[in-house]
């Protein structure tokens, strides 16, 4: 393996991290002064959905205030999403229960995966907390490629979602 091949993953990671930083600034600028949570979610889903070519589906599943152990689909970009997901069910439900980002290289290998769209092959789900540390939603991104997400995605998305909703 030549020198260029050895550094290619590091260059790709650095490029992706820089893209997340750029998108974070754009989102912050667009949302400046906006307090409505739905408007903020819709904007984040749309801007992130356009920022990365491999993002097939981007959106929020919001904690249902009437059924606090269930997520209901919120603002999203992409094909039809699942309407409701119980805590603990699938990748979104696992993120809701654990409050930890879930990076899934192959959704078919994830126990209890929910196939809202059969073209989805990999997924990342980030819990979204408010300024008091309460779970308000999860942010879900799907890709049609295997292993499309990594820790660079996790850190980039976590930063954007924390800066946007934990205020």
C-alpha positions in Angstrom: 0.0 0.0 0.0 1.4 3.4 -1.0 1.6 6.5 1.1 -1.5 8.0 -0.5 -3.7 5.0 0.3 -2.5 5.0 3.9 -3.7 8.5 4.5 -6.9 8.4 2.4 -9.2 7.5 5.3 -7.7 10.3 7.5 -8.2 12.8 4.7 -11.8 11.7 4.2 -12.5 11.9 7.9 -10.9 15.4 8.0 -13.0 16.5 5.0 -16.2 15.1 6.6 -15.5 16.8 9.9 -14.9 20.1 8.2 -18.2 19.7 6.3 -20.0 19.1 9.6 -18.4 22.2 11.1 -19.5 24.2 8.0 -23.1 22.9 8.1 -23.2 23.6 11.9 -22.4 27.2 11.2 -25.0 27.4 8.5 -27.7 25.9 10.6 -26.9 28.2 13.5 -27.1 31.2 11.2 -30.4 30.2 9.7 -31.9 29.4 13.1 -30.7 32.5 14.9 -33.6 33.9 16.9 -36.0 31.1 16.0 -37.5 29.5 19.1 -40.2 27.2 17.7 -39.0 23.6 18.1 -40.8 22.2 15.0 -39.3 24.9 12.8 -35.9 24.1 14.2 -36.3 20.4 13.6 -37.6 20.9 10.1 -34.7 23.2 9.2 -32.1 20.8 10.7 -33.6 17.8 8.8 -33.7 19.7 5.5 -30.2 21.2 5.8 -28.5 18.0 6.9 -30.4 16.1 4.3 -28.9 18.3 1.6 -25.4 18.5 3.1 -24.3 14.9 2.5 -24.9 12.9 -0.6 -25.1 9.6 1.2 -27.9 10.8 3.5 -31.0 8.9 2.2 -33.4 9.8 5.0 -33.0 12.4 7.7 -35.5 13.2 10.4 -36.8 13.3 13.9 -38.8 11.0 15.9 -40.3 13.0 18.8 -41.2 11.8 22.3 -45.0 11.7 22.3 -46.2 13.7 25.3 -49.4 11.6 25.5 -47.4 8.3 25.4 -43.9 9.1 26.8 -42.5 5.6 26.1 -43.2 6.1 22.3 -41.7 8.1 19.5 -43.8 9.7 16.8 -42.5 10.8 13.5 -41.6 14.5 13.3 -40.1 16.7 10.6 -38.1 14.7 8.1 -36.8 14.6 4.5 -37.0 11.4 2.5 -39.4 8.6 1.8 -42.3 7.7 4.1 -41.1 7.2 7.6 -42.5 4.9 10.3 -45.3 6.7 12.2 -44.6 5.4 15.7 -41.7 3.6 17.4 -41.8 2.2 20.9 -38.9 2.9 23.2 -36.5 -0.1 23.0 -37.7 -1.1 19.5 -35.2 -0.9 16.6 -32.3 1.6 16.3 -34.4 4.6 17.2 -35.9 2.9 20.2 -32.5 1.8 21.4 -31.2 5.4 21.1 -34.2 6.6 23.1 -33.7 4.1 25.9 -29.9 4.3 26.2 -29.6 8.0 25.3 -26.5 7.0 23.4 -25.8 7.5 19.7 -26.3 4.3 17.7 -24.0 3.8 14.7 -25.2 0.7 12.8 -23.1 -0.5 9.8 -25.7 -3.1 8.7 -29.3 -2.6 9.8 -30.1 -6.2 8.9 -27.7 -7.3 11.6 -29.3 -5.1 14.3 -31.7 -7.1 16.5 -35.3 -5.9 16.1 -34.5 -3.4 13.2 -37.6 -1.8 11.8 -37.6 -1.6 8.0 -39.5 1.6 7.2 -37.8 1.6 3.8 -36.2 -1.6 2.6 -33.5 0.3 0.7 -31.9 1.5 4.0 -28.8 -0.5 4.8 -27.0 1.6 7.5 -28.1 4.0 10.0 -27.1 6.5 12.7 -29.5 7.7 15.4 -28.6 10.5 17.9 -30.7 11.2 21.0 -31.8 14.8 21.2 -31.9 16.4 24.7 -33.3 19.7 25.8 -31.4 22.2 28.0 -32.5 20.3 31.1 -31.2 16.9 29.8 -34.6 15.6 29.0 -35.0 13.4 25.9 -37.2 15.3 23.4 -36.5 13.3 20.2 -34.1 11.2 18.3 -32.5 12.2 15.0 -32.3 9.4 12.5 -30.2 9.3 9.3 -30.3 6.3 6.9 -28.1 5.5 4.0 -28.5 3.0 1.1 -24.9 1.9 1.5 -23.4 -0.4 4.2 -21.2 1.2 6.8 -22.0 4.8 5.7 -21.6 6.3 9.2 -18.7 6.4 11.7 -17.6 8.3 14.8 -17.0 11.5 12.7 -20.7 11.5 11.8 -21.6 10.8 15.5 -19.5 13.7 16.8 -20.7 16.1 14.0 -24.4 15.3 14.5 -24.2 15.3 18.3 -22.6 18.8 18.2 -25.2 20.2 15.8 -28.1 18.7 17.8 -26.7 19.8 21.2 -26.1 23.3 19.9 -29.6 23.5 18.4 -31.8 21.9 21.1 -30.0 22.0 24.4 -30.4 25.8 24.7 
